[in-house]
Amino acid sequence: MSDQWASAKDAAKQLSISQRTLLRWRQNGWLVPGIHYKKIQFRGLVPAFVYDVQAVSNHIDHHMANQLDEDEPRALAP
C-alpha cells in the first residue's frame, strides 16, 4: 500500500473518472477500506474520504484485464 492518499476530487481527476463514480464504487463495496480508501475526520468537520490512487488504478487494470479475458471467444473442442 502506498503512502500517496488523495482527496476524492484529486483522485477522480488522476483516474479520469467522476467523484460520483468513486462514491458509487465505495458504496457498492468494489473498493476495499484501508486498501483503496480511508476515512479521515478533522475535529468538528464532516468526515472525508481519501483514496490511494495507485491502488485504485491497479484494481481497475486488474478488473479490466479479467473482463477482457472473459470476453475473448473460446476455442471449441474438436
A tleap script that builds the chain and sets N, CA, C and O, in Angstrom:
source leaprc.protein.ff14SB
mol = sequence {
  NMET SER ASP GLN TRP ALA SER ALA LYS ASP
  ALA ALA LYS GLN LEU SER ILE SER GLN ARG
  THR LEU LEU ARG TRP ARG GLN ASN GLY TRP
  LEU VAL PRO GLY ILE HIE TYR LYS LYS ILE
  GLN PHE ARG GLY LEU VAL PRO ALA PHE VAL
  TYR ASP VAL GLN ALA VAL SER ASN HIE ILE
  ASP HIE HIE MET ALA ASN GLN LEU ASP GLU
  ASP GLU PRO ARG ALA LEU ALA CPRO
}
set mol.1.N position { 0.851 -1.168 0.000 }
set mol.1.CA position { 0.000 0.000 0.000 }
set mol.1.C position { 0.896 1.229 0.000 }
set mol.1.O position { 1.894 1.291 0.718 }
set mol.2.N position { 0.522 2.203 -0.817 }
set mol.2.CA position { 1.359 3.389 -0.917 }
set mol.2.C position { 0.973 4.413 0.135 }
set mol.2.O position { -0.078 4.304 0.766 }
set mol.3.N position { 1.827 5.403 0.318 }
set mol.3.CA position { 1.540 6.481 1.250 }
set mol.3.C position { 0.965 7.683 0.519 }
set mol.3.O position { 0.914 8.779 1.077 }
set mol.4.N position { 0.534 7.494 -0.713 }
set mol.4.CA position { 0.014 8.574 -1.537 }
set mol.4.C position { -1.506 8.597 -1.474 }
set mol.4.O position { -2.164 7.946 -2.285 }
set mol.5.N position { -2.067 9.325 -0.541 }
set mol.5.CA position { -3.515 9.437 -0.402 }
set mol.5.C position { -3.960 10.771 -1.003 }
set mol.5.O position { -3.333 11.804 -0.766 }
set mol.6.N position { -5.034 10.744 -1.775 }
set mol.6.CA position { -5.523 11.939 -2.450 }
set mol.6.C position { -6.998 12.141 -2.135 }
set mol.6.O position { -7.731 11.184 -1.882 }
set mol.7.N position { -7.415 13.383 -2.154 }
set mol.7.CA position { -8.830 13.702 -1.952 }
set mol.7.C position { -9.640 13.071 -3.082 }
set mol.7.O position { -9.089 12.681 -4.112 }
set mol.8.N position { -10.947 12.975 -2.879 }
set mol.8.CA position { -11.812 12.416 -3.918 }
set mol.8.C position { -11.687 13.219 -5.207 }
set mol.8.O position { -11.645 12.650 -6.298 }
set mol.9.N position { -11.628 14.531 -5.080 }
set mol.9.CA position { -11.507 15.393 -6.258 }
set mol.9.C position { -10.214 15.103 -7.019 }
set mol.9.O position { -10.233 14.916 -8.236 }
set mol.10.N position { -9.098 15.064 -6.304 }
set mol.10.CA position { -7.806 14.817 -6.949 }
set mol.10.C position { -7.705 13.395 -7.496 }
set mol.10.O position { -7.183 13.183 -8.591 }
set mol.11.N position { -8.205 12.423 -6.733 }
set mol.11.CA position { -8.156 11.024 -7.189 }
set mol.11.C position { -8.984 10.852 -8.458 }
set mol.11.O position { -8.539 10.213 -9.412 }
set mol.12.N position { -10.181 11.418 -8.470 }
set mol.12.CA position { -11.042 11.304 -9.648 }
set mol.12.C position { -10.366 11.915 -10.867 }
set mol.12.O position { -10.411 11.351 -11.960 }
set mol.13.N position { -9.746 13.061 -10.673 }
set mol.13.CA position { -9.056 13.725 -11.783 }
set mol.13.C position { -7.907 12.862 -12.300 }
set mol.13.O position { -7.752 12.695 -13.510 }
set mol.14.N position { -7.105 12.316 -11.392 }
set mol.14.CA position { -5.966 11.486 -11.790 }
set mol.14.C position { -6.413 10.207 -12.497 }
set mol.14.O position { -5.731 9.715 -13.396 }
set mol.15.N position { -7.565 9.674 -12.085 }
set mol.15.CA position { -8.066 8.423 -12.653 }
set mol.15.C position { -8.969 8.651 -13.870 }
set mol.15.O position { -9.394 7.695 -14.519 }
set mol.16.N position { -9.255 9.903 -14.171 }
set mol.16.CA position { -10.144 10.276 -15.290 }
set mol.16.C position { -11.542 9.684 -15.133 }
set mol.16.O position { -12.134 9.179 -16.087 }
set mol.17.N position { -12.050 9.758 -13.914 }
set mol.17.CA position { -13.420 9.336 -13.618 }
set mol.17.C position { -14.064 10.434 -12.780 }
set mol.17.O position { -13.398 11.395 -12.396 }
set mol.18.N position { -15.344 10.296 -12.500 }
set mol.18.CA position { -16.024 11.301 -11.694 }
set mol.18.C position { -15.921 10.960 -10.202 }
set mol.18.O position { -15.679 9.814 -9.822 }
set mol.19.N position { -16.108 11.974 -9.386 }
set mol.19.CA position { -16.149 11.743 -7.945 }
set mol.19.C position { -17.339 10.856 -7.599 }
set mol.19.O position { -17.271 10.062 -6.660 }
set mol.20.N position { -18.410 10.985 -8.340 }
set mol.20.CA position { -19.605 10.165 -8.130 }
set mol.20.C position { -19.277 8.684 -8.356 }
set mol.20.O position { -19.776 7.817 -7.639 }
set mol.21.N position { -18.443 8.404 -9.349 }
set mol.21.CA position { -18.041 7.020 -9.618 }
set mol.21.C position { -17.257 6.462 -8.439 }
set mol.21.O position { -17.481 5.322 -8.033 }
set mol.22.N position { -16.341 7.248 -7.885 }
set mol.22.CA position { -15.603 6.803 -6.695 }
set mol.22.C position { -16.563 6.505 -5.551 }
set mol.22.O position { -16.424 5.493 -4.864 }
set mol.23.N position { -17.536 7.390 -5.348 }
set mol.23.CA position { -18.527 7.197 -4.294 }
set mol.23.C position { -19.309 5.902 -4.527 }
set mol.23.O position { -19.489 5.103 -3.608 }
set mol.24.N position { -19.768 5.703 -5.752 }
set mol.24.CA position { -20.541 4.500 -6.083 }
set mol.24.C position { -19.719 3.240 -5.859 }
set mol.24.O position { -20.213 2.270 -5.284 }
set mol.25.N position { -18.454 3.247 -6.314 }
set mol.25.CA position { -17.595 2.084 -6.124 }
set mol.25.C position { -17.385 1.804 -4.643 }
set mol.25.O position { -17.380 0.647 -4.221 }
set mol.26.N position { -17.214 2.853 -3.858 }
set mol.26.CA position { -17.018 2.684 -2.412 }
set mol.26.C position { -18.284 2.118 -1.779 }
set mol.26.O position { -18.214 1.170 -0.997 }
set mol.27.N position { -19.437 2.688 -2.109 }
set mol.27.CA position { -20.707 2.242 -1.523 }
set mol.27.C position { -21.080 0.826 -1.942 }
set mol.27.O position { -21.711 0.096 -1.177 }
set mol.28.N position { -20.692 0.434 -3.155 }
set mol.28.CA position { -21.008 -0.916 -3.650 }
set mol.28.C position { -20.023 -1.973 -3.165 }
set mol.28.O position { -20.198 -3.160 -3.439 }
set mol.29.N position { -18.983 -1.544 -2.440 }
set mol.29.CA position { -18.015 -2.497 -1.916 }
set mol.29.C position { -16.958 -2.910 -2.915 }
set mol.29.O position { -16.185 -3.831 -2.648 }
set mol.30.N position { -16.907 -2.248 -4.063 }
set mol.30.CA position { -15.904 -2.587 -5.070 }
set mol.30.C position { -14.518 -2.125 -4.648 }
set mol.30.O position { -13.513 -2.735 -5.012 }
set mol.31.N position { -14.470 -1.035 -3.873 }
set mol.31.CA position { -13.207 -0.572 -3.294 }
set mol.31.C position { -13.137 -1.034 -1.845 }
set mol.31.O position { -14.140 -1.009 -1.130 }
set mol.32.N position { -11.964 -1.453 -1.418 }
set mol.32.CA position { -11.773 -2.036 -0.091 }
set mol.32.C position { -11.233 -0.978 0.883 }
set mol.32.O position { -10.214 -0.339 0.618 }
set mol.33.N position { -11.939 -0.801 2.024 }
set mol.33.CA position { -11.439 0.163 3.009 }
set mol.33.C position { -10.047 -0.216 3.501 }
set mol.33.O position { -9.749 -1.390 3.720 }
set mol.34.N position { -9.206 0.791 3.670 }
set mol.34.CA position { -7.847 0.570 4.140 }
set mol.34.C position { -6.870 0.234 3.036 }
set mol.34.O position { -5.660 0.382 3.210 }
set mol.35.N position { -7.375 -0.212 1.914 }
set mol.35.CA position { -6.528 -0.511 0.762 }
set mol.35.C position { -6.721 0.554 -0.306 }
set mol.35.O position { -5.762 1.178 -0.759 }
set mol.36.N position { -7.969 0.751 -0.700 }
set mol.36.CA position { -8.266 1.713 -1.760 }
set mol.36.C position { -8.655 3.093 -1.211 }
set mol.36.O position { -8.446 4.107 -1.877 }
set mol.37.N position { -9.207 3.130 -0.026 }
set mol.37.CA position { -9.631 4.402 0.552 }
set mol.37.C position { -9.626 4.319 2.073 }
set mol.37.O position { -9.591 3.236 2.658 }
set mol.38.N position { -9.661 5.488 2.692 }
set mol.38.CA position { -9.841 5.551 4.138 }
set mol.38.C position { -10.571 6.839 4.489 }
set mol.38.O position { -10.530 7.821 3.747 }
set mol.39.N position { -11.230 6.812 5.624 }
set mol.39.CA position { -11.988 7.969 6.092 }
set mol.39.C position { -11.123 8.778 7.036 }
set mol.39.O position { -10.467 8.232 7.923 }
set mol.40.N position { -11.128 10.079 6.835 }
set mol.40.CA position { -10.406 10.971 7.739 }
set mol.40.C position { -11.409 11.974 8.288 }
set mol.40.O position { -12.387 12.319 7.625 }
set mol.41.N position { -11.158 12.431 9.490 }
set mol.41.CA position { -12.060 13.414 10.080 }
set mol.41.C position { -11.233 14.416 10.871 }
set mol.41.O position { -10.433 14.063 11.738 }
set mol.42.N position { -11.458 15.663 10.541 }
set mol.42.CA position { -10.834 16.730 11.293 }
set mol.42.C position { -11.802 17.162 12.375 }
set mol.42.O position { -13.016 17.073 12.191 }
set mol.43.N position { -11.298 17.616 13.473 }
set mol.43.CA position { -12.114 17.966 14.630 }
set mol.43.C position { -13.298 18.849 14.235 }
set mol.43.O position { -13.128 19.960 13.732 }
set mol.44.N position { -14.491 18.328 14.474 }
set mol.44.CA position { -15.712 19.087 14.260 }
set mol.44.C position { -16.165 19.227 12.819 }
set mol.44.O position { -17.204 19.835 12.564 }
set mol.45.N position { -15.426 18.690 11.882 }
set mol.45.CA position { -15.817 18.796 10.484 }
set mol.45.C position { -16.401 17.485 9.985 }
set mol.45.O position { -16.231 16.432 10.600 }
set mol.46.N position { -17.082 17.570 8.874 }
set mol.46.CA position { -17.668 16.381 8.253 }
set mol.46.C position { -16.541 15.460 7.793 }
set mol.46.O position { -15.546 15.934 7.244 }
set mol.47.N position { -16.680 14.156 8.006 }
set mol.47.CA position { -15.637 13.226 7.561 }
set mol.47.C position { -15.456 13.289 6.043 }
set mol.47.O position { -16.393 13.581 5.300 }
set mol.48.N position { -14.256 13.014 5.614 }
set mol.48.CA position { -13.931 12.973 4.187 }
set mol.48.C position { -13.237 11.650 3.891 }
set mol.48.O position { -12.738 10.976 4.792 }
set mol.49.N position { -13.217 11.304 2.645 }
set mol.49.CA position { -12.531 10.090 2.227 }
set mol.49.C position { -11.340 10.467 1.369 }
set mol.49.O position { -11.406 11.395 0.564 }
set mol.50.N position { -10.258 9.741 1.549 }
set mol.50.CA position { -9.075 9.894 0.714 }
set mol.50.C position { -8.799 8.549 0.050 }
set mol.50.O position { -9.141 7.492 0.580 }
set mol.51.N position { -8.183 8.615 -1.106 }
set mol.51.CA position { -8.006 7.428 -1.936 }
set mol.51.C position { -6.539 7.204 -2.263 }
set mol.51.O position { -5.781 8.151 -2.474 }
set mol.52.N position { -6.155 5.941 -2.301 }
set mol.52.CA position { -4.836 5.546 -2.767 }
set mol.52.C position { -4.975 5.372 -4.281 }
set mol.52.O position { -5.425 4.332 -4.761 }
set mol.53.N position { -4.588 6.389 -5.006 }
set mol.53.CA position { -4.807 6.420 -6.452 }
set mol.53.C position { -4.145 5.230 -7.138 }
set mol.53.O position { -4.739 4.622 -8.028 }
set mol.54.N position { -2.930 4.892 -6.736 }
set mol.54.CA position { -2.230 3.775 -7.364 }
set mol.54.C position { -2.957 2.458 -7.115 }
set mol.54.O position { -3.077 1.639 -8.026 }
set mol.55.N position { -3.441 2.244 -5.899 }
set mol.55.CA position { -4.159 1.003 -5.587 }
set mol.55.C position { -5.466 0.921 -6.372 }
set mol.55.O position { -5.822 -0.147 -6.870 }
set mol.56.N position { -6.185 2.042 -6.487 }
set mol.56.CA position { -7.432 2.054 -7.260 }
set mol.56.C position { -7.132 1.810 -8.734 }
set mol.56.O position { -7.843 1.054 -9.396 }
set mol.57.N position { -6.091 2.438 -9.245 }
set mol.57.CA position { -5.702 2.250 -10.641 }
set mol.57.C position { -5.352 0.790 -10.917 }
set mol.57.O position { -5.767 0.231 -11.932 }
set mol.58.N position { -4.595 0.177 -10.018 }
set mol.58.CA position { -4.243 -1.241 -10.171 }
set mol.58.C position { -5.495 -2.114 -10.144 }
set mol.58.O position { -5.589 -3.087 -10.892 }
set mol.59.N position { -6.447 -1.775 -9.291 }
set mol.59.CA position { -7.696 -2.523 -9.169 }
set mol.59.C position { -8.491 -2.426 -10.472 }
set mol.59.O position { -9.044 -3.419 -10.946 }
set mol.60.N position { -8.544 -1.228 -11.042 }
set mol.60.CA position { -9.235 -1.025 -12.317 }
set mol.60.C position { -8.555 -1.853 -13.404 }
set mol.60.O position { -9.224 -2.558 -14.159 }
set mol.61.N position { -7.223 -1.769 -13.485 }
set mol.61.CA position { -6.474 -2.509 -14.508 }
set mol.61.C position { -6.710 -4.009 -14.381 }
set mol.61.O position { -6.917 -4.696 -15.381 }
set mol.62.N position { -6.680 -4.515 -13.153 }
set mol.62.CA position { -6.892 -5.947 -12.913 }
set mol.62.C position { -8.298 -6.358 -13.349 }
set mol.62.O position { -8.486 -7.389 -13.995 }
set mol.63.N position { -9.269 -5.545 -12.987 }
set mol.63.CA position { -10.658 -5.836 -13.348 }
set mol.63.C position { -10.834 -5.820 -14.865 }
set mol.63.O position { -11.487 -6.698 -15.429 }
set mol.64.N position { -10.249 -4.817 -15.522 }
set mol.64.CA position { -10.370 -4.720 -16.971 }
set mol.64.C position { -9.686 -5.898 -17.661 }
set mol.64.O position { -10.204 -6.418 -18.649 }
set mol.65.N position { -8.550 -6.316 -17.162 }
set mol.65.CA position { -7.854 -7.469 -17.746 }
set mol.65.C position { -8.708 -8.723 -17.619 }
set mol.65.O position { -8.788 -9.521 -18.552 }
set mol.66.N position { -9.346 -8.897 -16.468 }
set mol.66.CA position { -10.215 -10.067 -16.276 }
set mol.66.C position { -11.424 -10.006 -17.199 }
set mol.66.O position { -11.861 -11.030 -17.723 }
set mol.67.N position { -11.969 -8.804 -17.399 }
set mol.67.CA position { -13.110 -8.658 -18.305 }
set mol.67.C position { -12.704 -9.007 -19.737 }
set mol.67.O position { -13.455 -9.669 -20.454 }
set mol.68.N position { -11.532 -8.568 -20.145 }
set mol.68.CA position { -11.070 -8.879 -21.493 }
set mol.68.C position { -10.886 -10.377 -21.678 }
set mol.68.O position { -11.227 -10.922 -22.728 }
set mol.69.N position { -10.349 -11.046 -20.661 }
set mol.69.CA position { -10.175 -12.497 -20.737 }
set mol.69.C position { -11.523 -13.193 -20.894 }
set mol.69.O position { -11.639 -14.157 -21.650 }
set mol.70.N position { -12.547 -12.708 -20.182 }
set mol.70.CA position { -13.870 -13.323 -20.247 }
set mol.70.C position { -14.554 -13.051 -21.579 }
set mol.70.O position { -15.372 -13.854 -22.028 }
set mol.71.N position { -14.229 -11.922 -22.218 }
set mol.71.CA position { -14.871 -11.549 -23.470 }
set mol.71.C position { -14.258 -12.225 -24.685 }
set mol.71.O position { -14.860 -12.228 -25.758 }
set mol.72.N position { -13.058 -12.802 -24.533 }
set mol.72.CA position { -12.407 -13.446 -25.670 }
set mol.72.C position { -13.178 -14.711 -26.058 }
set mol.72.O position { -13.624 -15.466 -25.194 }
set mol.73.N position { -13.324 -14.929 -27.343 }
set mol.73.CA position { -14.024 -16.160 -27.774 }
set mol.73.C position { -13.255 -17.405 -27.342 }
set mol.73.O position { -12.024 -17.426 -27.372 }
set mol.74.N position { -13.953 -18.390 -26.960 }
set mol.74.CA position { -13.360 -19.657 -26.542 }
set mol.74.C position { -13.224 -20.578 -27.743 }
set mol.74.O position { -14.102 -20.637 -28.604 }
set mol.75.N position { -12.133 -21.280 -27.784 }
set mol.75.CA position { -11.956 -22.272 -28.857 }
set mol.75.C position { -12.849 -23.460 -28.573 }
set mol.75.O position { -12.926 -23.939 -27.442 }
set mol.76.N position { -13.515 -23.927 -29.595 }
set mol.76.CA position { -14.381 -25.091 -29.432 }
set mol.76.C position { -13.548 -26.362 -29.496 }
set mol.76.O position { -12.639 -26.490 -30.316 }
set mol.77.N position { -13.868 -27.271 -28.638 }
set mol.77.CA position { -13.138 -28.550 -28.628 }
set mol.77.C position { -13.549 -29.353 -29.861 }
set mol.77.O position { -14.717 -29.344 -30.248 }
set mol.78.N position { -12.590 -30.048 -30.480 }
set mol.78.CA position { -12.918 -30.853 -31.682 }
set mol.78.C position { -13.792 -32.035 -31.345 }
set mol.78.O position { -14.156 -32.807 -32.232 }
savepdb mol mol.pdb
quit
